């Protein structure tokens, strides 16, 4: 069991990194072509419409997470009958969600121009929103079988397929932009490739697990299972709603704030694309362990689970320390090379974005254990507190601090999770650890990160060269060496570092064998 988890985690990690590299390269080329052919206004509209659609995704209510949690046990026990029952239920739920999302989209369609504000584009913004809405709806219709791959720790398959289609989609969209400069054709290509990607995933799942190919004669979903899923969904509804308010309203607030508007949304979305790629890389690697943790928690060995938590937290903190300081030191010369110096944001905004990246990234370890343990209902009121603080703080701070105030609101609200929710509902409830141990762990990693950021940014301030390419290379070399060497010096004495030493030995032995 342990070796199987390790092998699948390694595969998930390797494929995730390859997928990241493909998405990173082609994504930056695609965004560069998009801005140069259509302009900053279209860039801002694209980001804003995506945010609005993330609001509609609340209709999913977290069924995917709740149902995925209930797949861990039947997959481990190879209970095919129960797996087929859950997958069919998943299909029914997601088809219902698709209908609800479409209806909600049609309801808010009349007010879309008010949210977008004054723009000079020729296309009808309602029609653009409708196209993006169809893309979301179609994805719900054919995505339900993915959960079986995740539960079997085979998410490297979906990642690999996603990587191929990301490459194809961006290549075709780049060609469309260069040949036609037509935003509508650009979105239509996205819709077609979204459908094809999910169809391919379904074909692969049907091939690997033929027992879910035909779901007509499955047994009824047990009432106790339905009841448990419903209970978890009730809790997840709060999480979904709060997740949108905390992470999905930034563009809307920026767009509707006097003096900022949709062009400011476009400038932020450029930075956010870079930050999201860094966050995606590390989170994909870390979240690829969720199914392994789910299987681990079934064993009910609390001491072992706490040790794994500490080991994942070490990886989590190290990764986002490196990623955050790299963004701070390298993003400005990169943006100058990529799309031009006129798209730079202020240093204050950059600092808040980097701090927000680190804090959002450090949620990953606790979220893995929370999702794997199915802690959705117990902490259902915490997201309401978090989202209320976020919305109020963002609206107040944007008046005081301007652009940066939106992200200061998010940073303020995130403290609710670290100071209350995670220690109580994850470390104490799931892992049966102590509050003291939890806070010592997180304070330790935070202090290490603070020391590393101070040293690296101080050394980076001496990199003053006239050539922007040379500045990027020198800062890149500095960020590659300094944070990782210092973190290694701190980590090598930690007991949880031994976990990775053992895994590396295991991998090397496997290669020799």
Buried (B, 14 or more C-beta within 10 A) or exposed (E): EEEEBBBBBBBBBBBBBBBBEBBBEBBBBBBBBBBEBBBBBBBBBBBBBBBBBBBBBBBBBBBBBBBBBBBBBBBBEEEEEBBBBBBBBBBBBBBEBBEBBBEBBEEBBEEBBEBBBEBEBEBEBEEBBBBBBBBBBBBBBBBBBBBBBBBBBBBBBBBBBBBEBBBBBBBBBBEBBEEEEBBBBBBBBBBBBBBBBBEBBBEBBBEEBEBBEEBEEBEEBEEEBEEBBEBBBBBBBBBBBBBBBBBBBBBBBBBBBEEBBBBBBBBBBBBBBBBBBBBBBBBBBBBBBBBBBBBBBBEEEEEEBBBBBBBBBBBBBBBBBBBBBBBBBBBBBBBBEBBEEEBBBEEBBBBBBBBBBBBBBBBBBBBBBBBBBBBBBBBBEBBBBBBBBBBEBBBBBBEEBBBBBBBBBBBBBBEBBBEBBBBBBBBBBBBEBEEEBBBEBBEBBBEBBEBBBEBBBEBBEEBEEEEBEEBBBBBBEBBEEBBBEBBEEBBEEBEBBEBEEEBEEBEEEEEEE
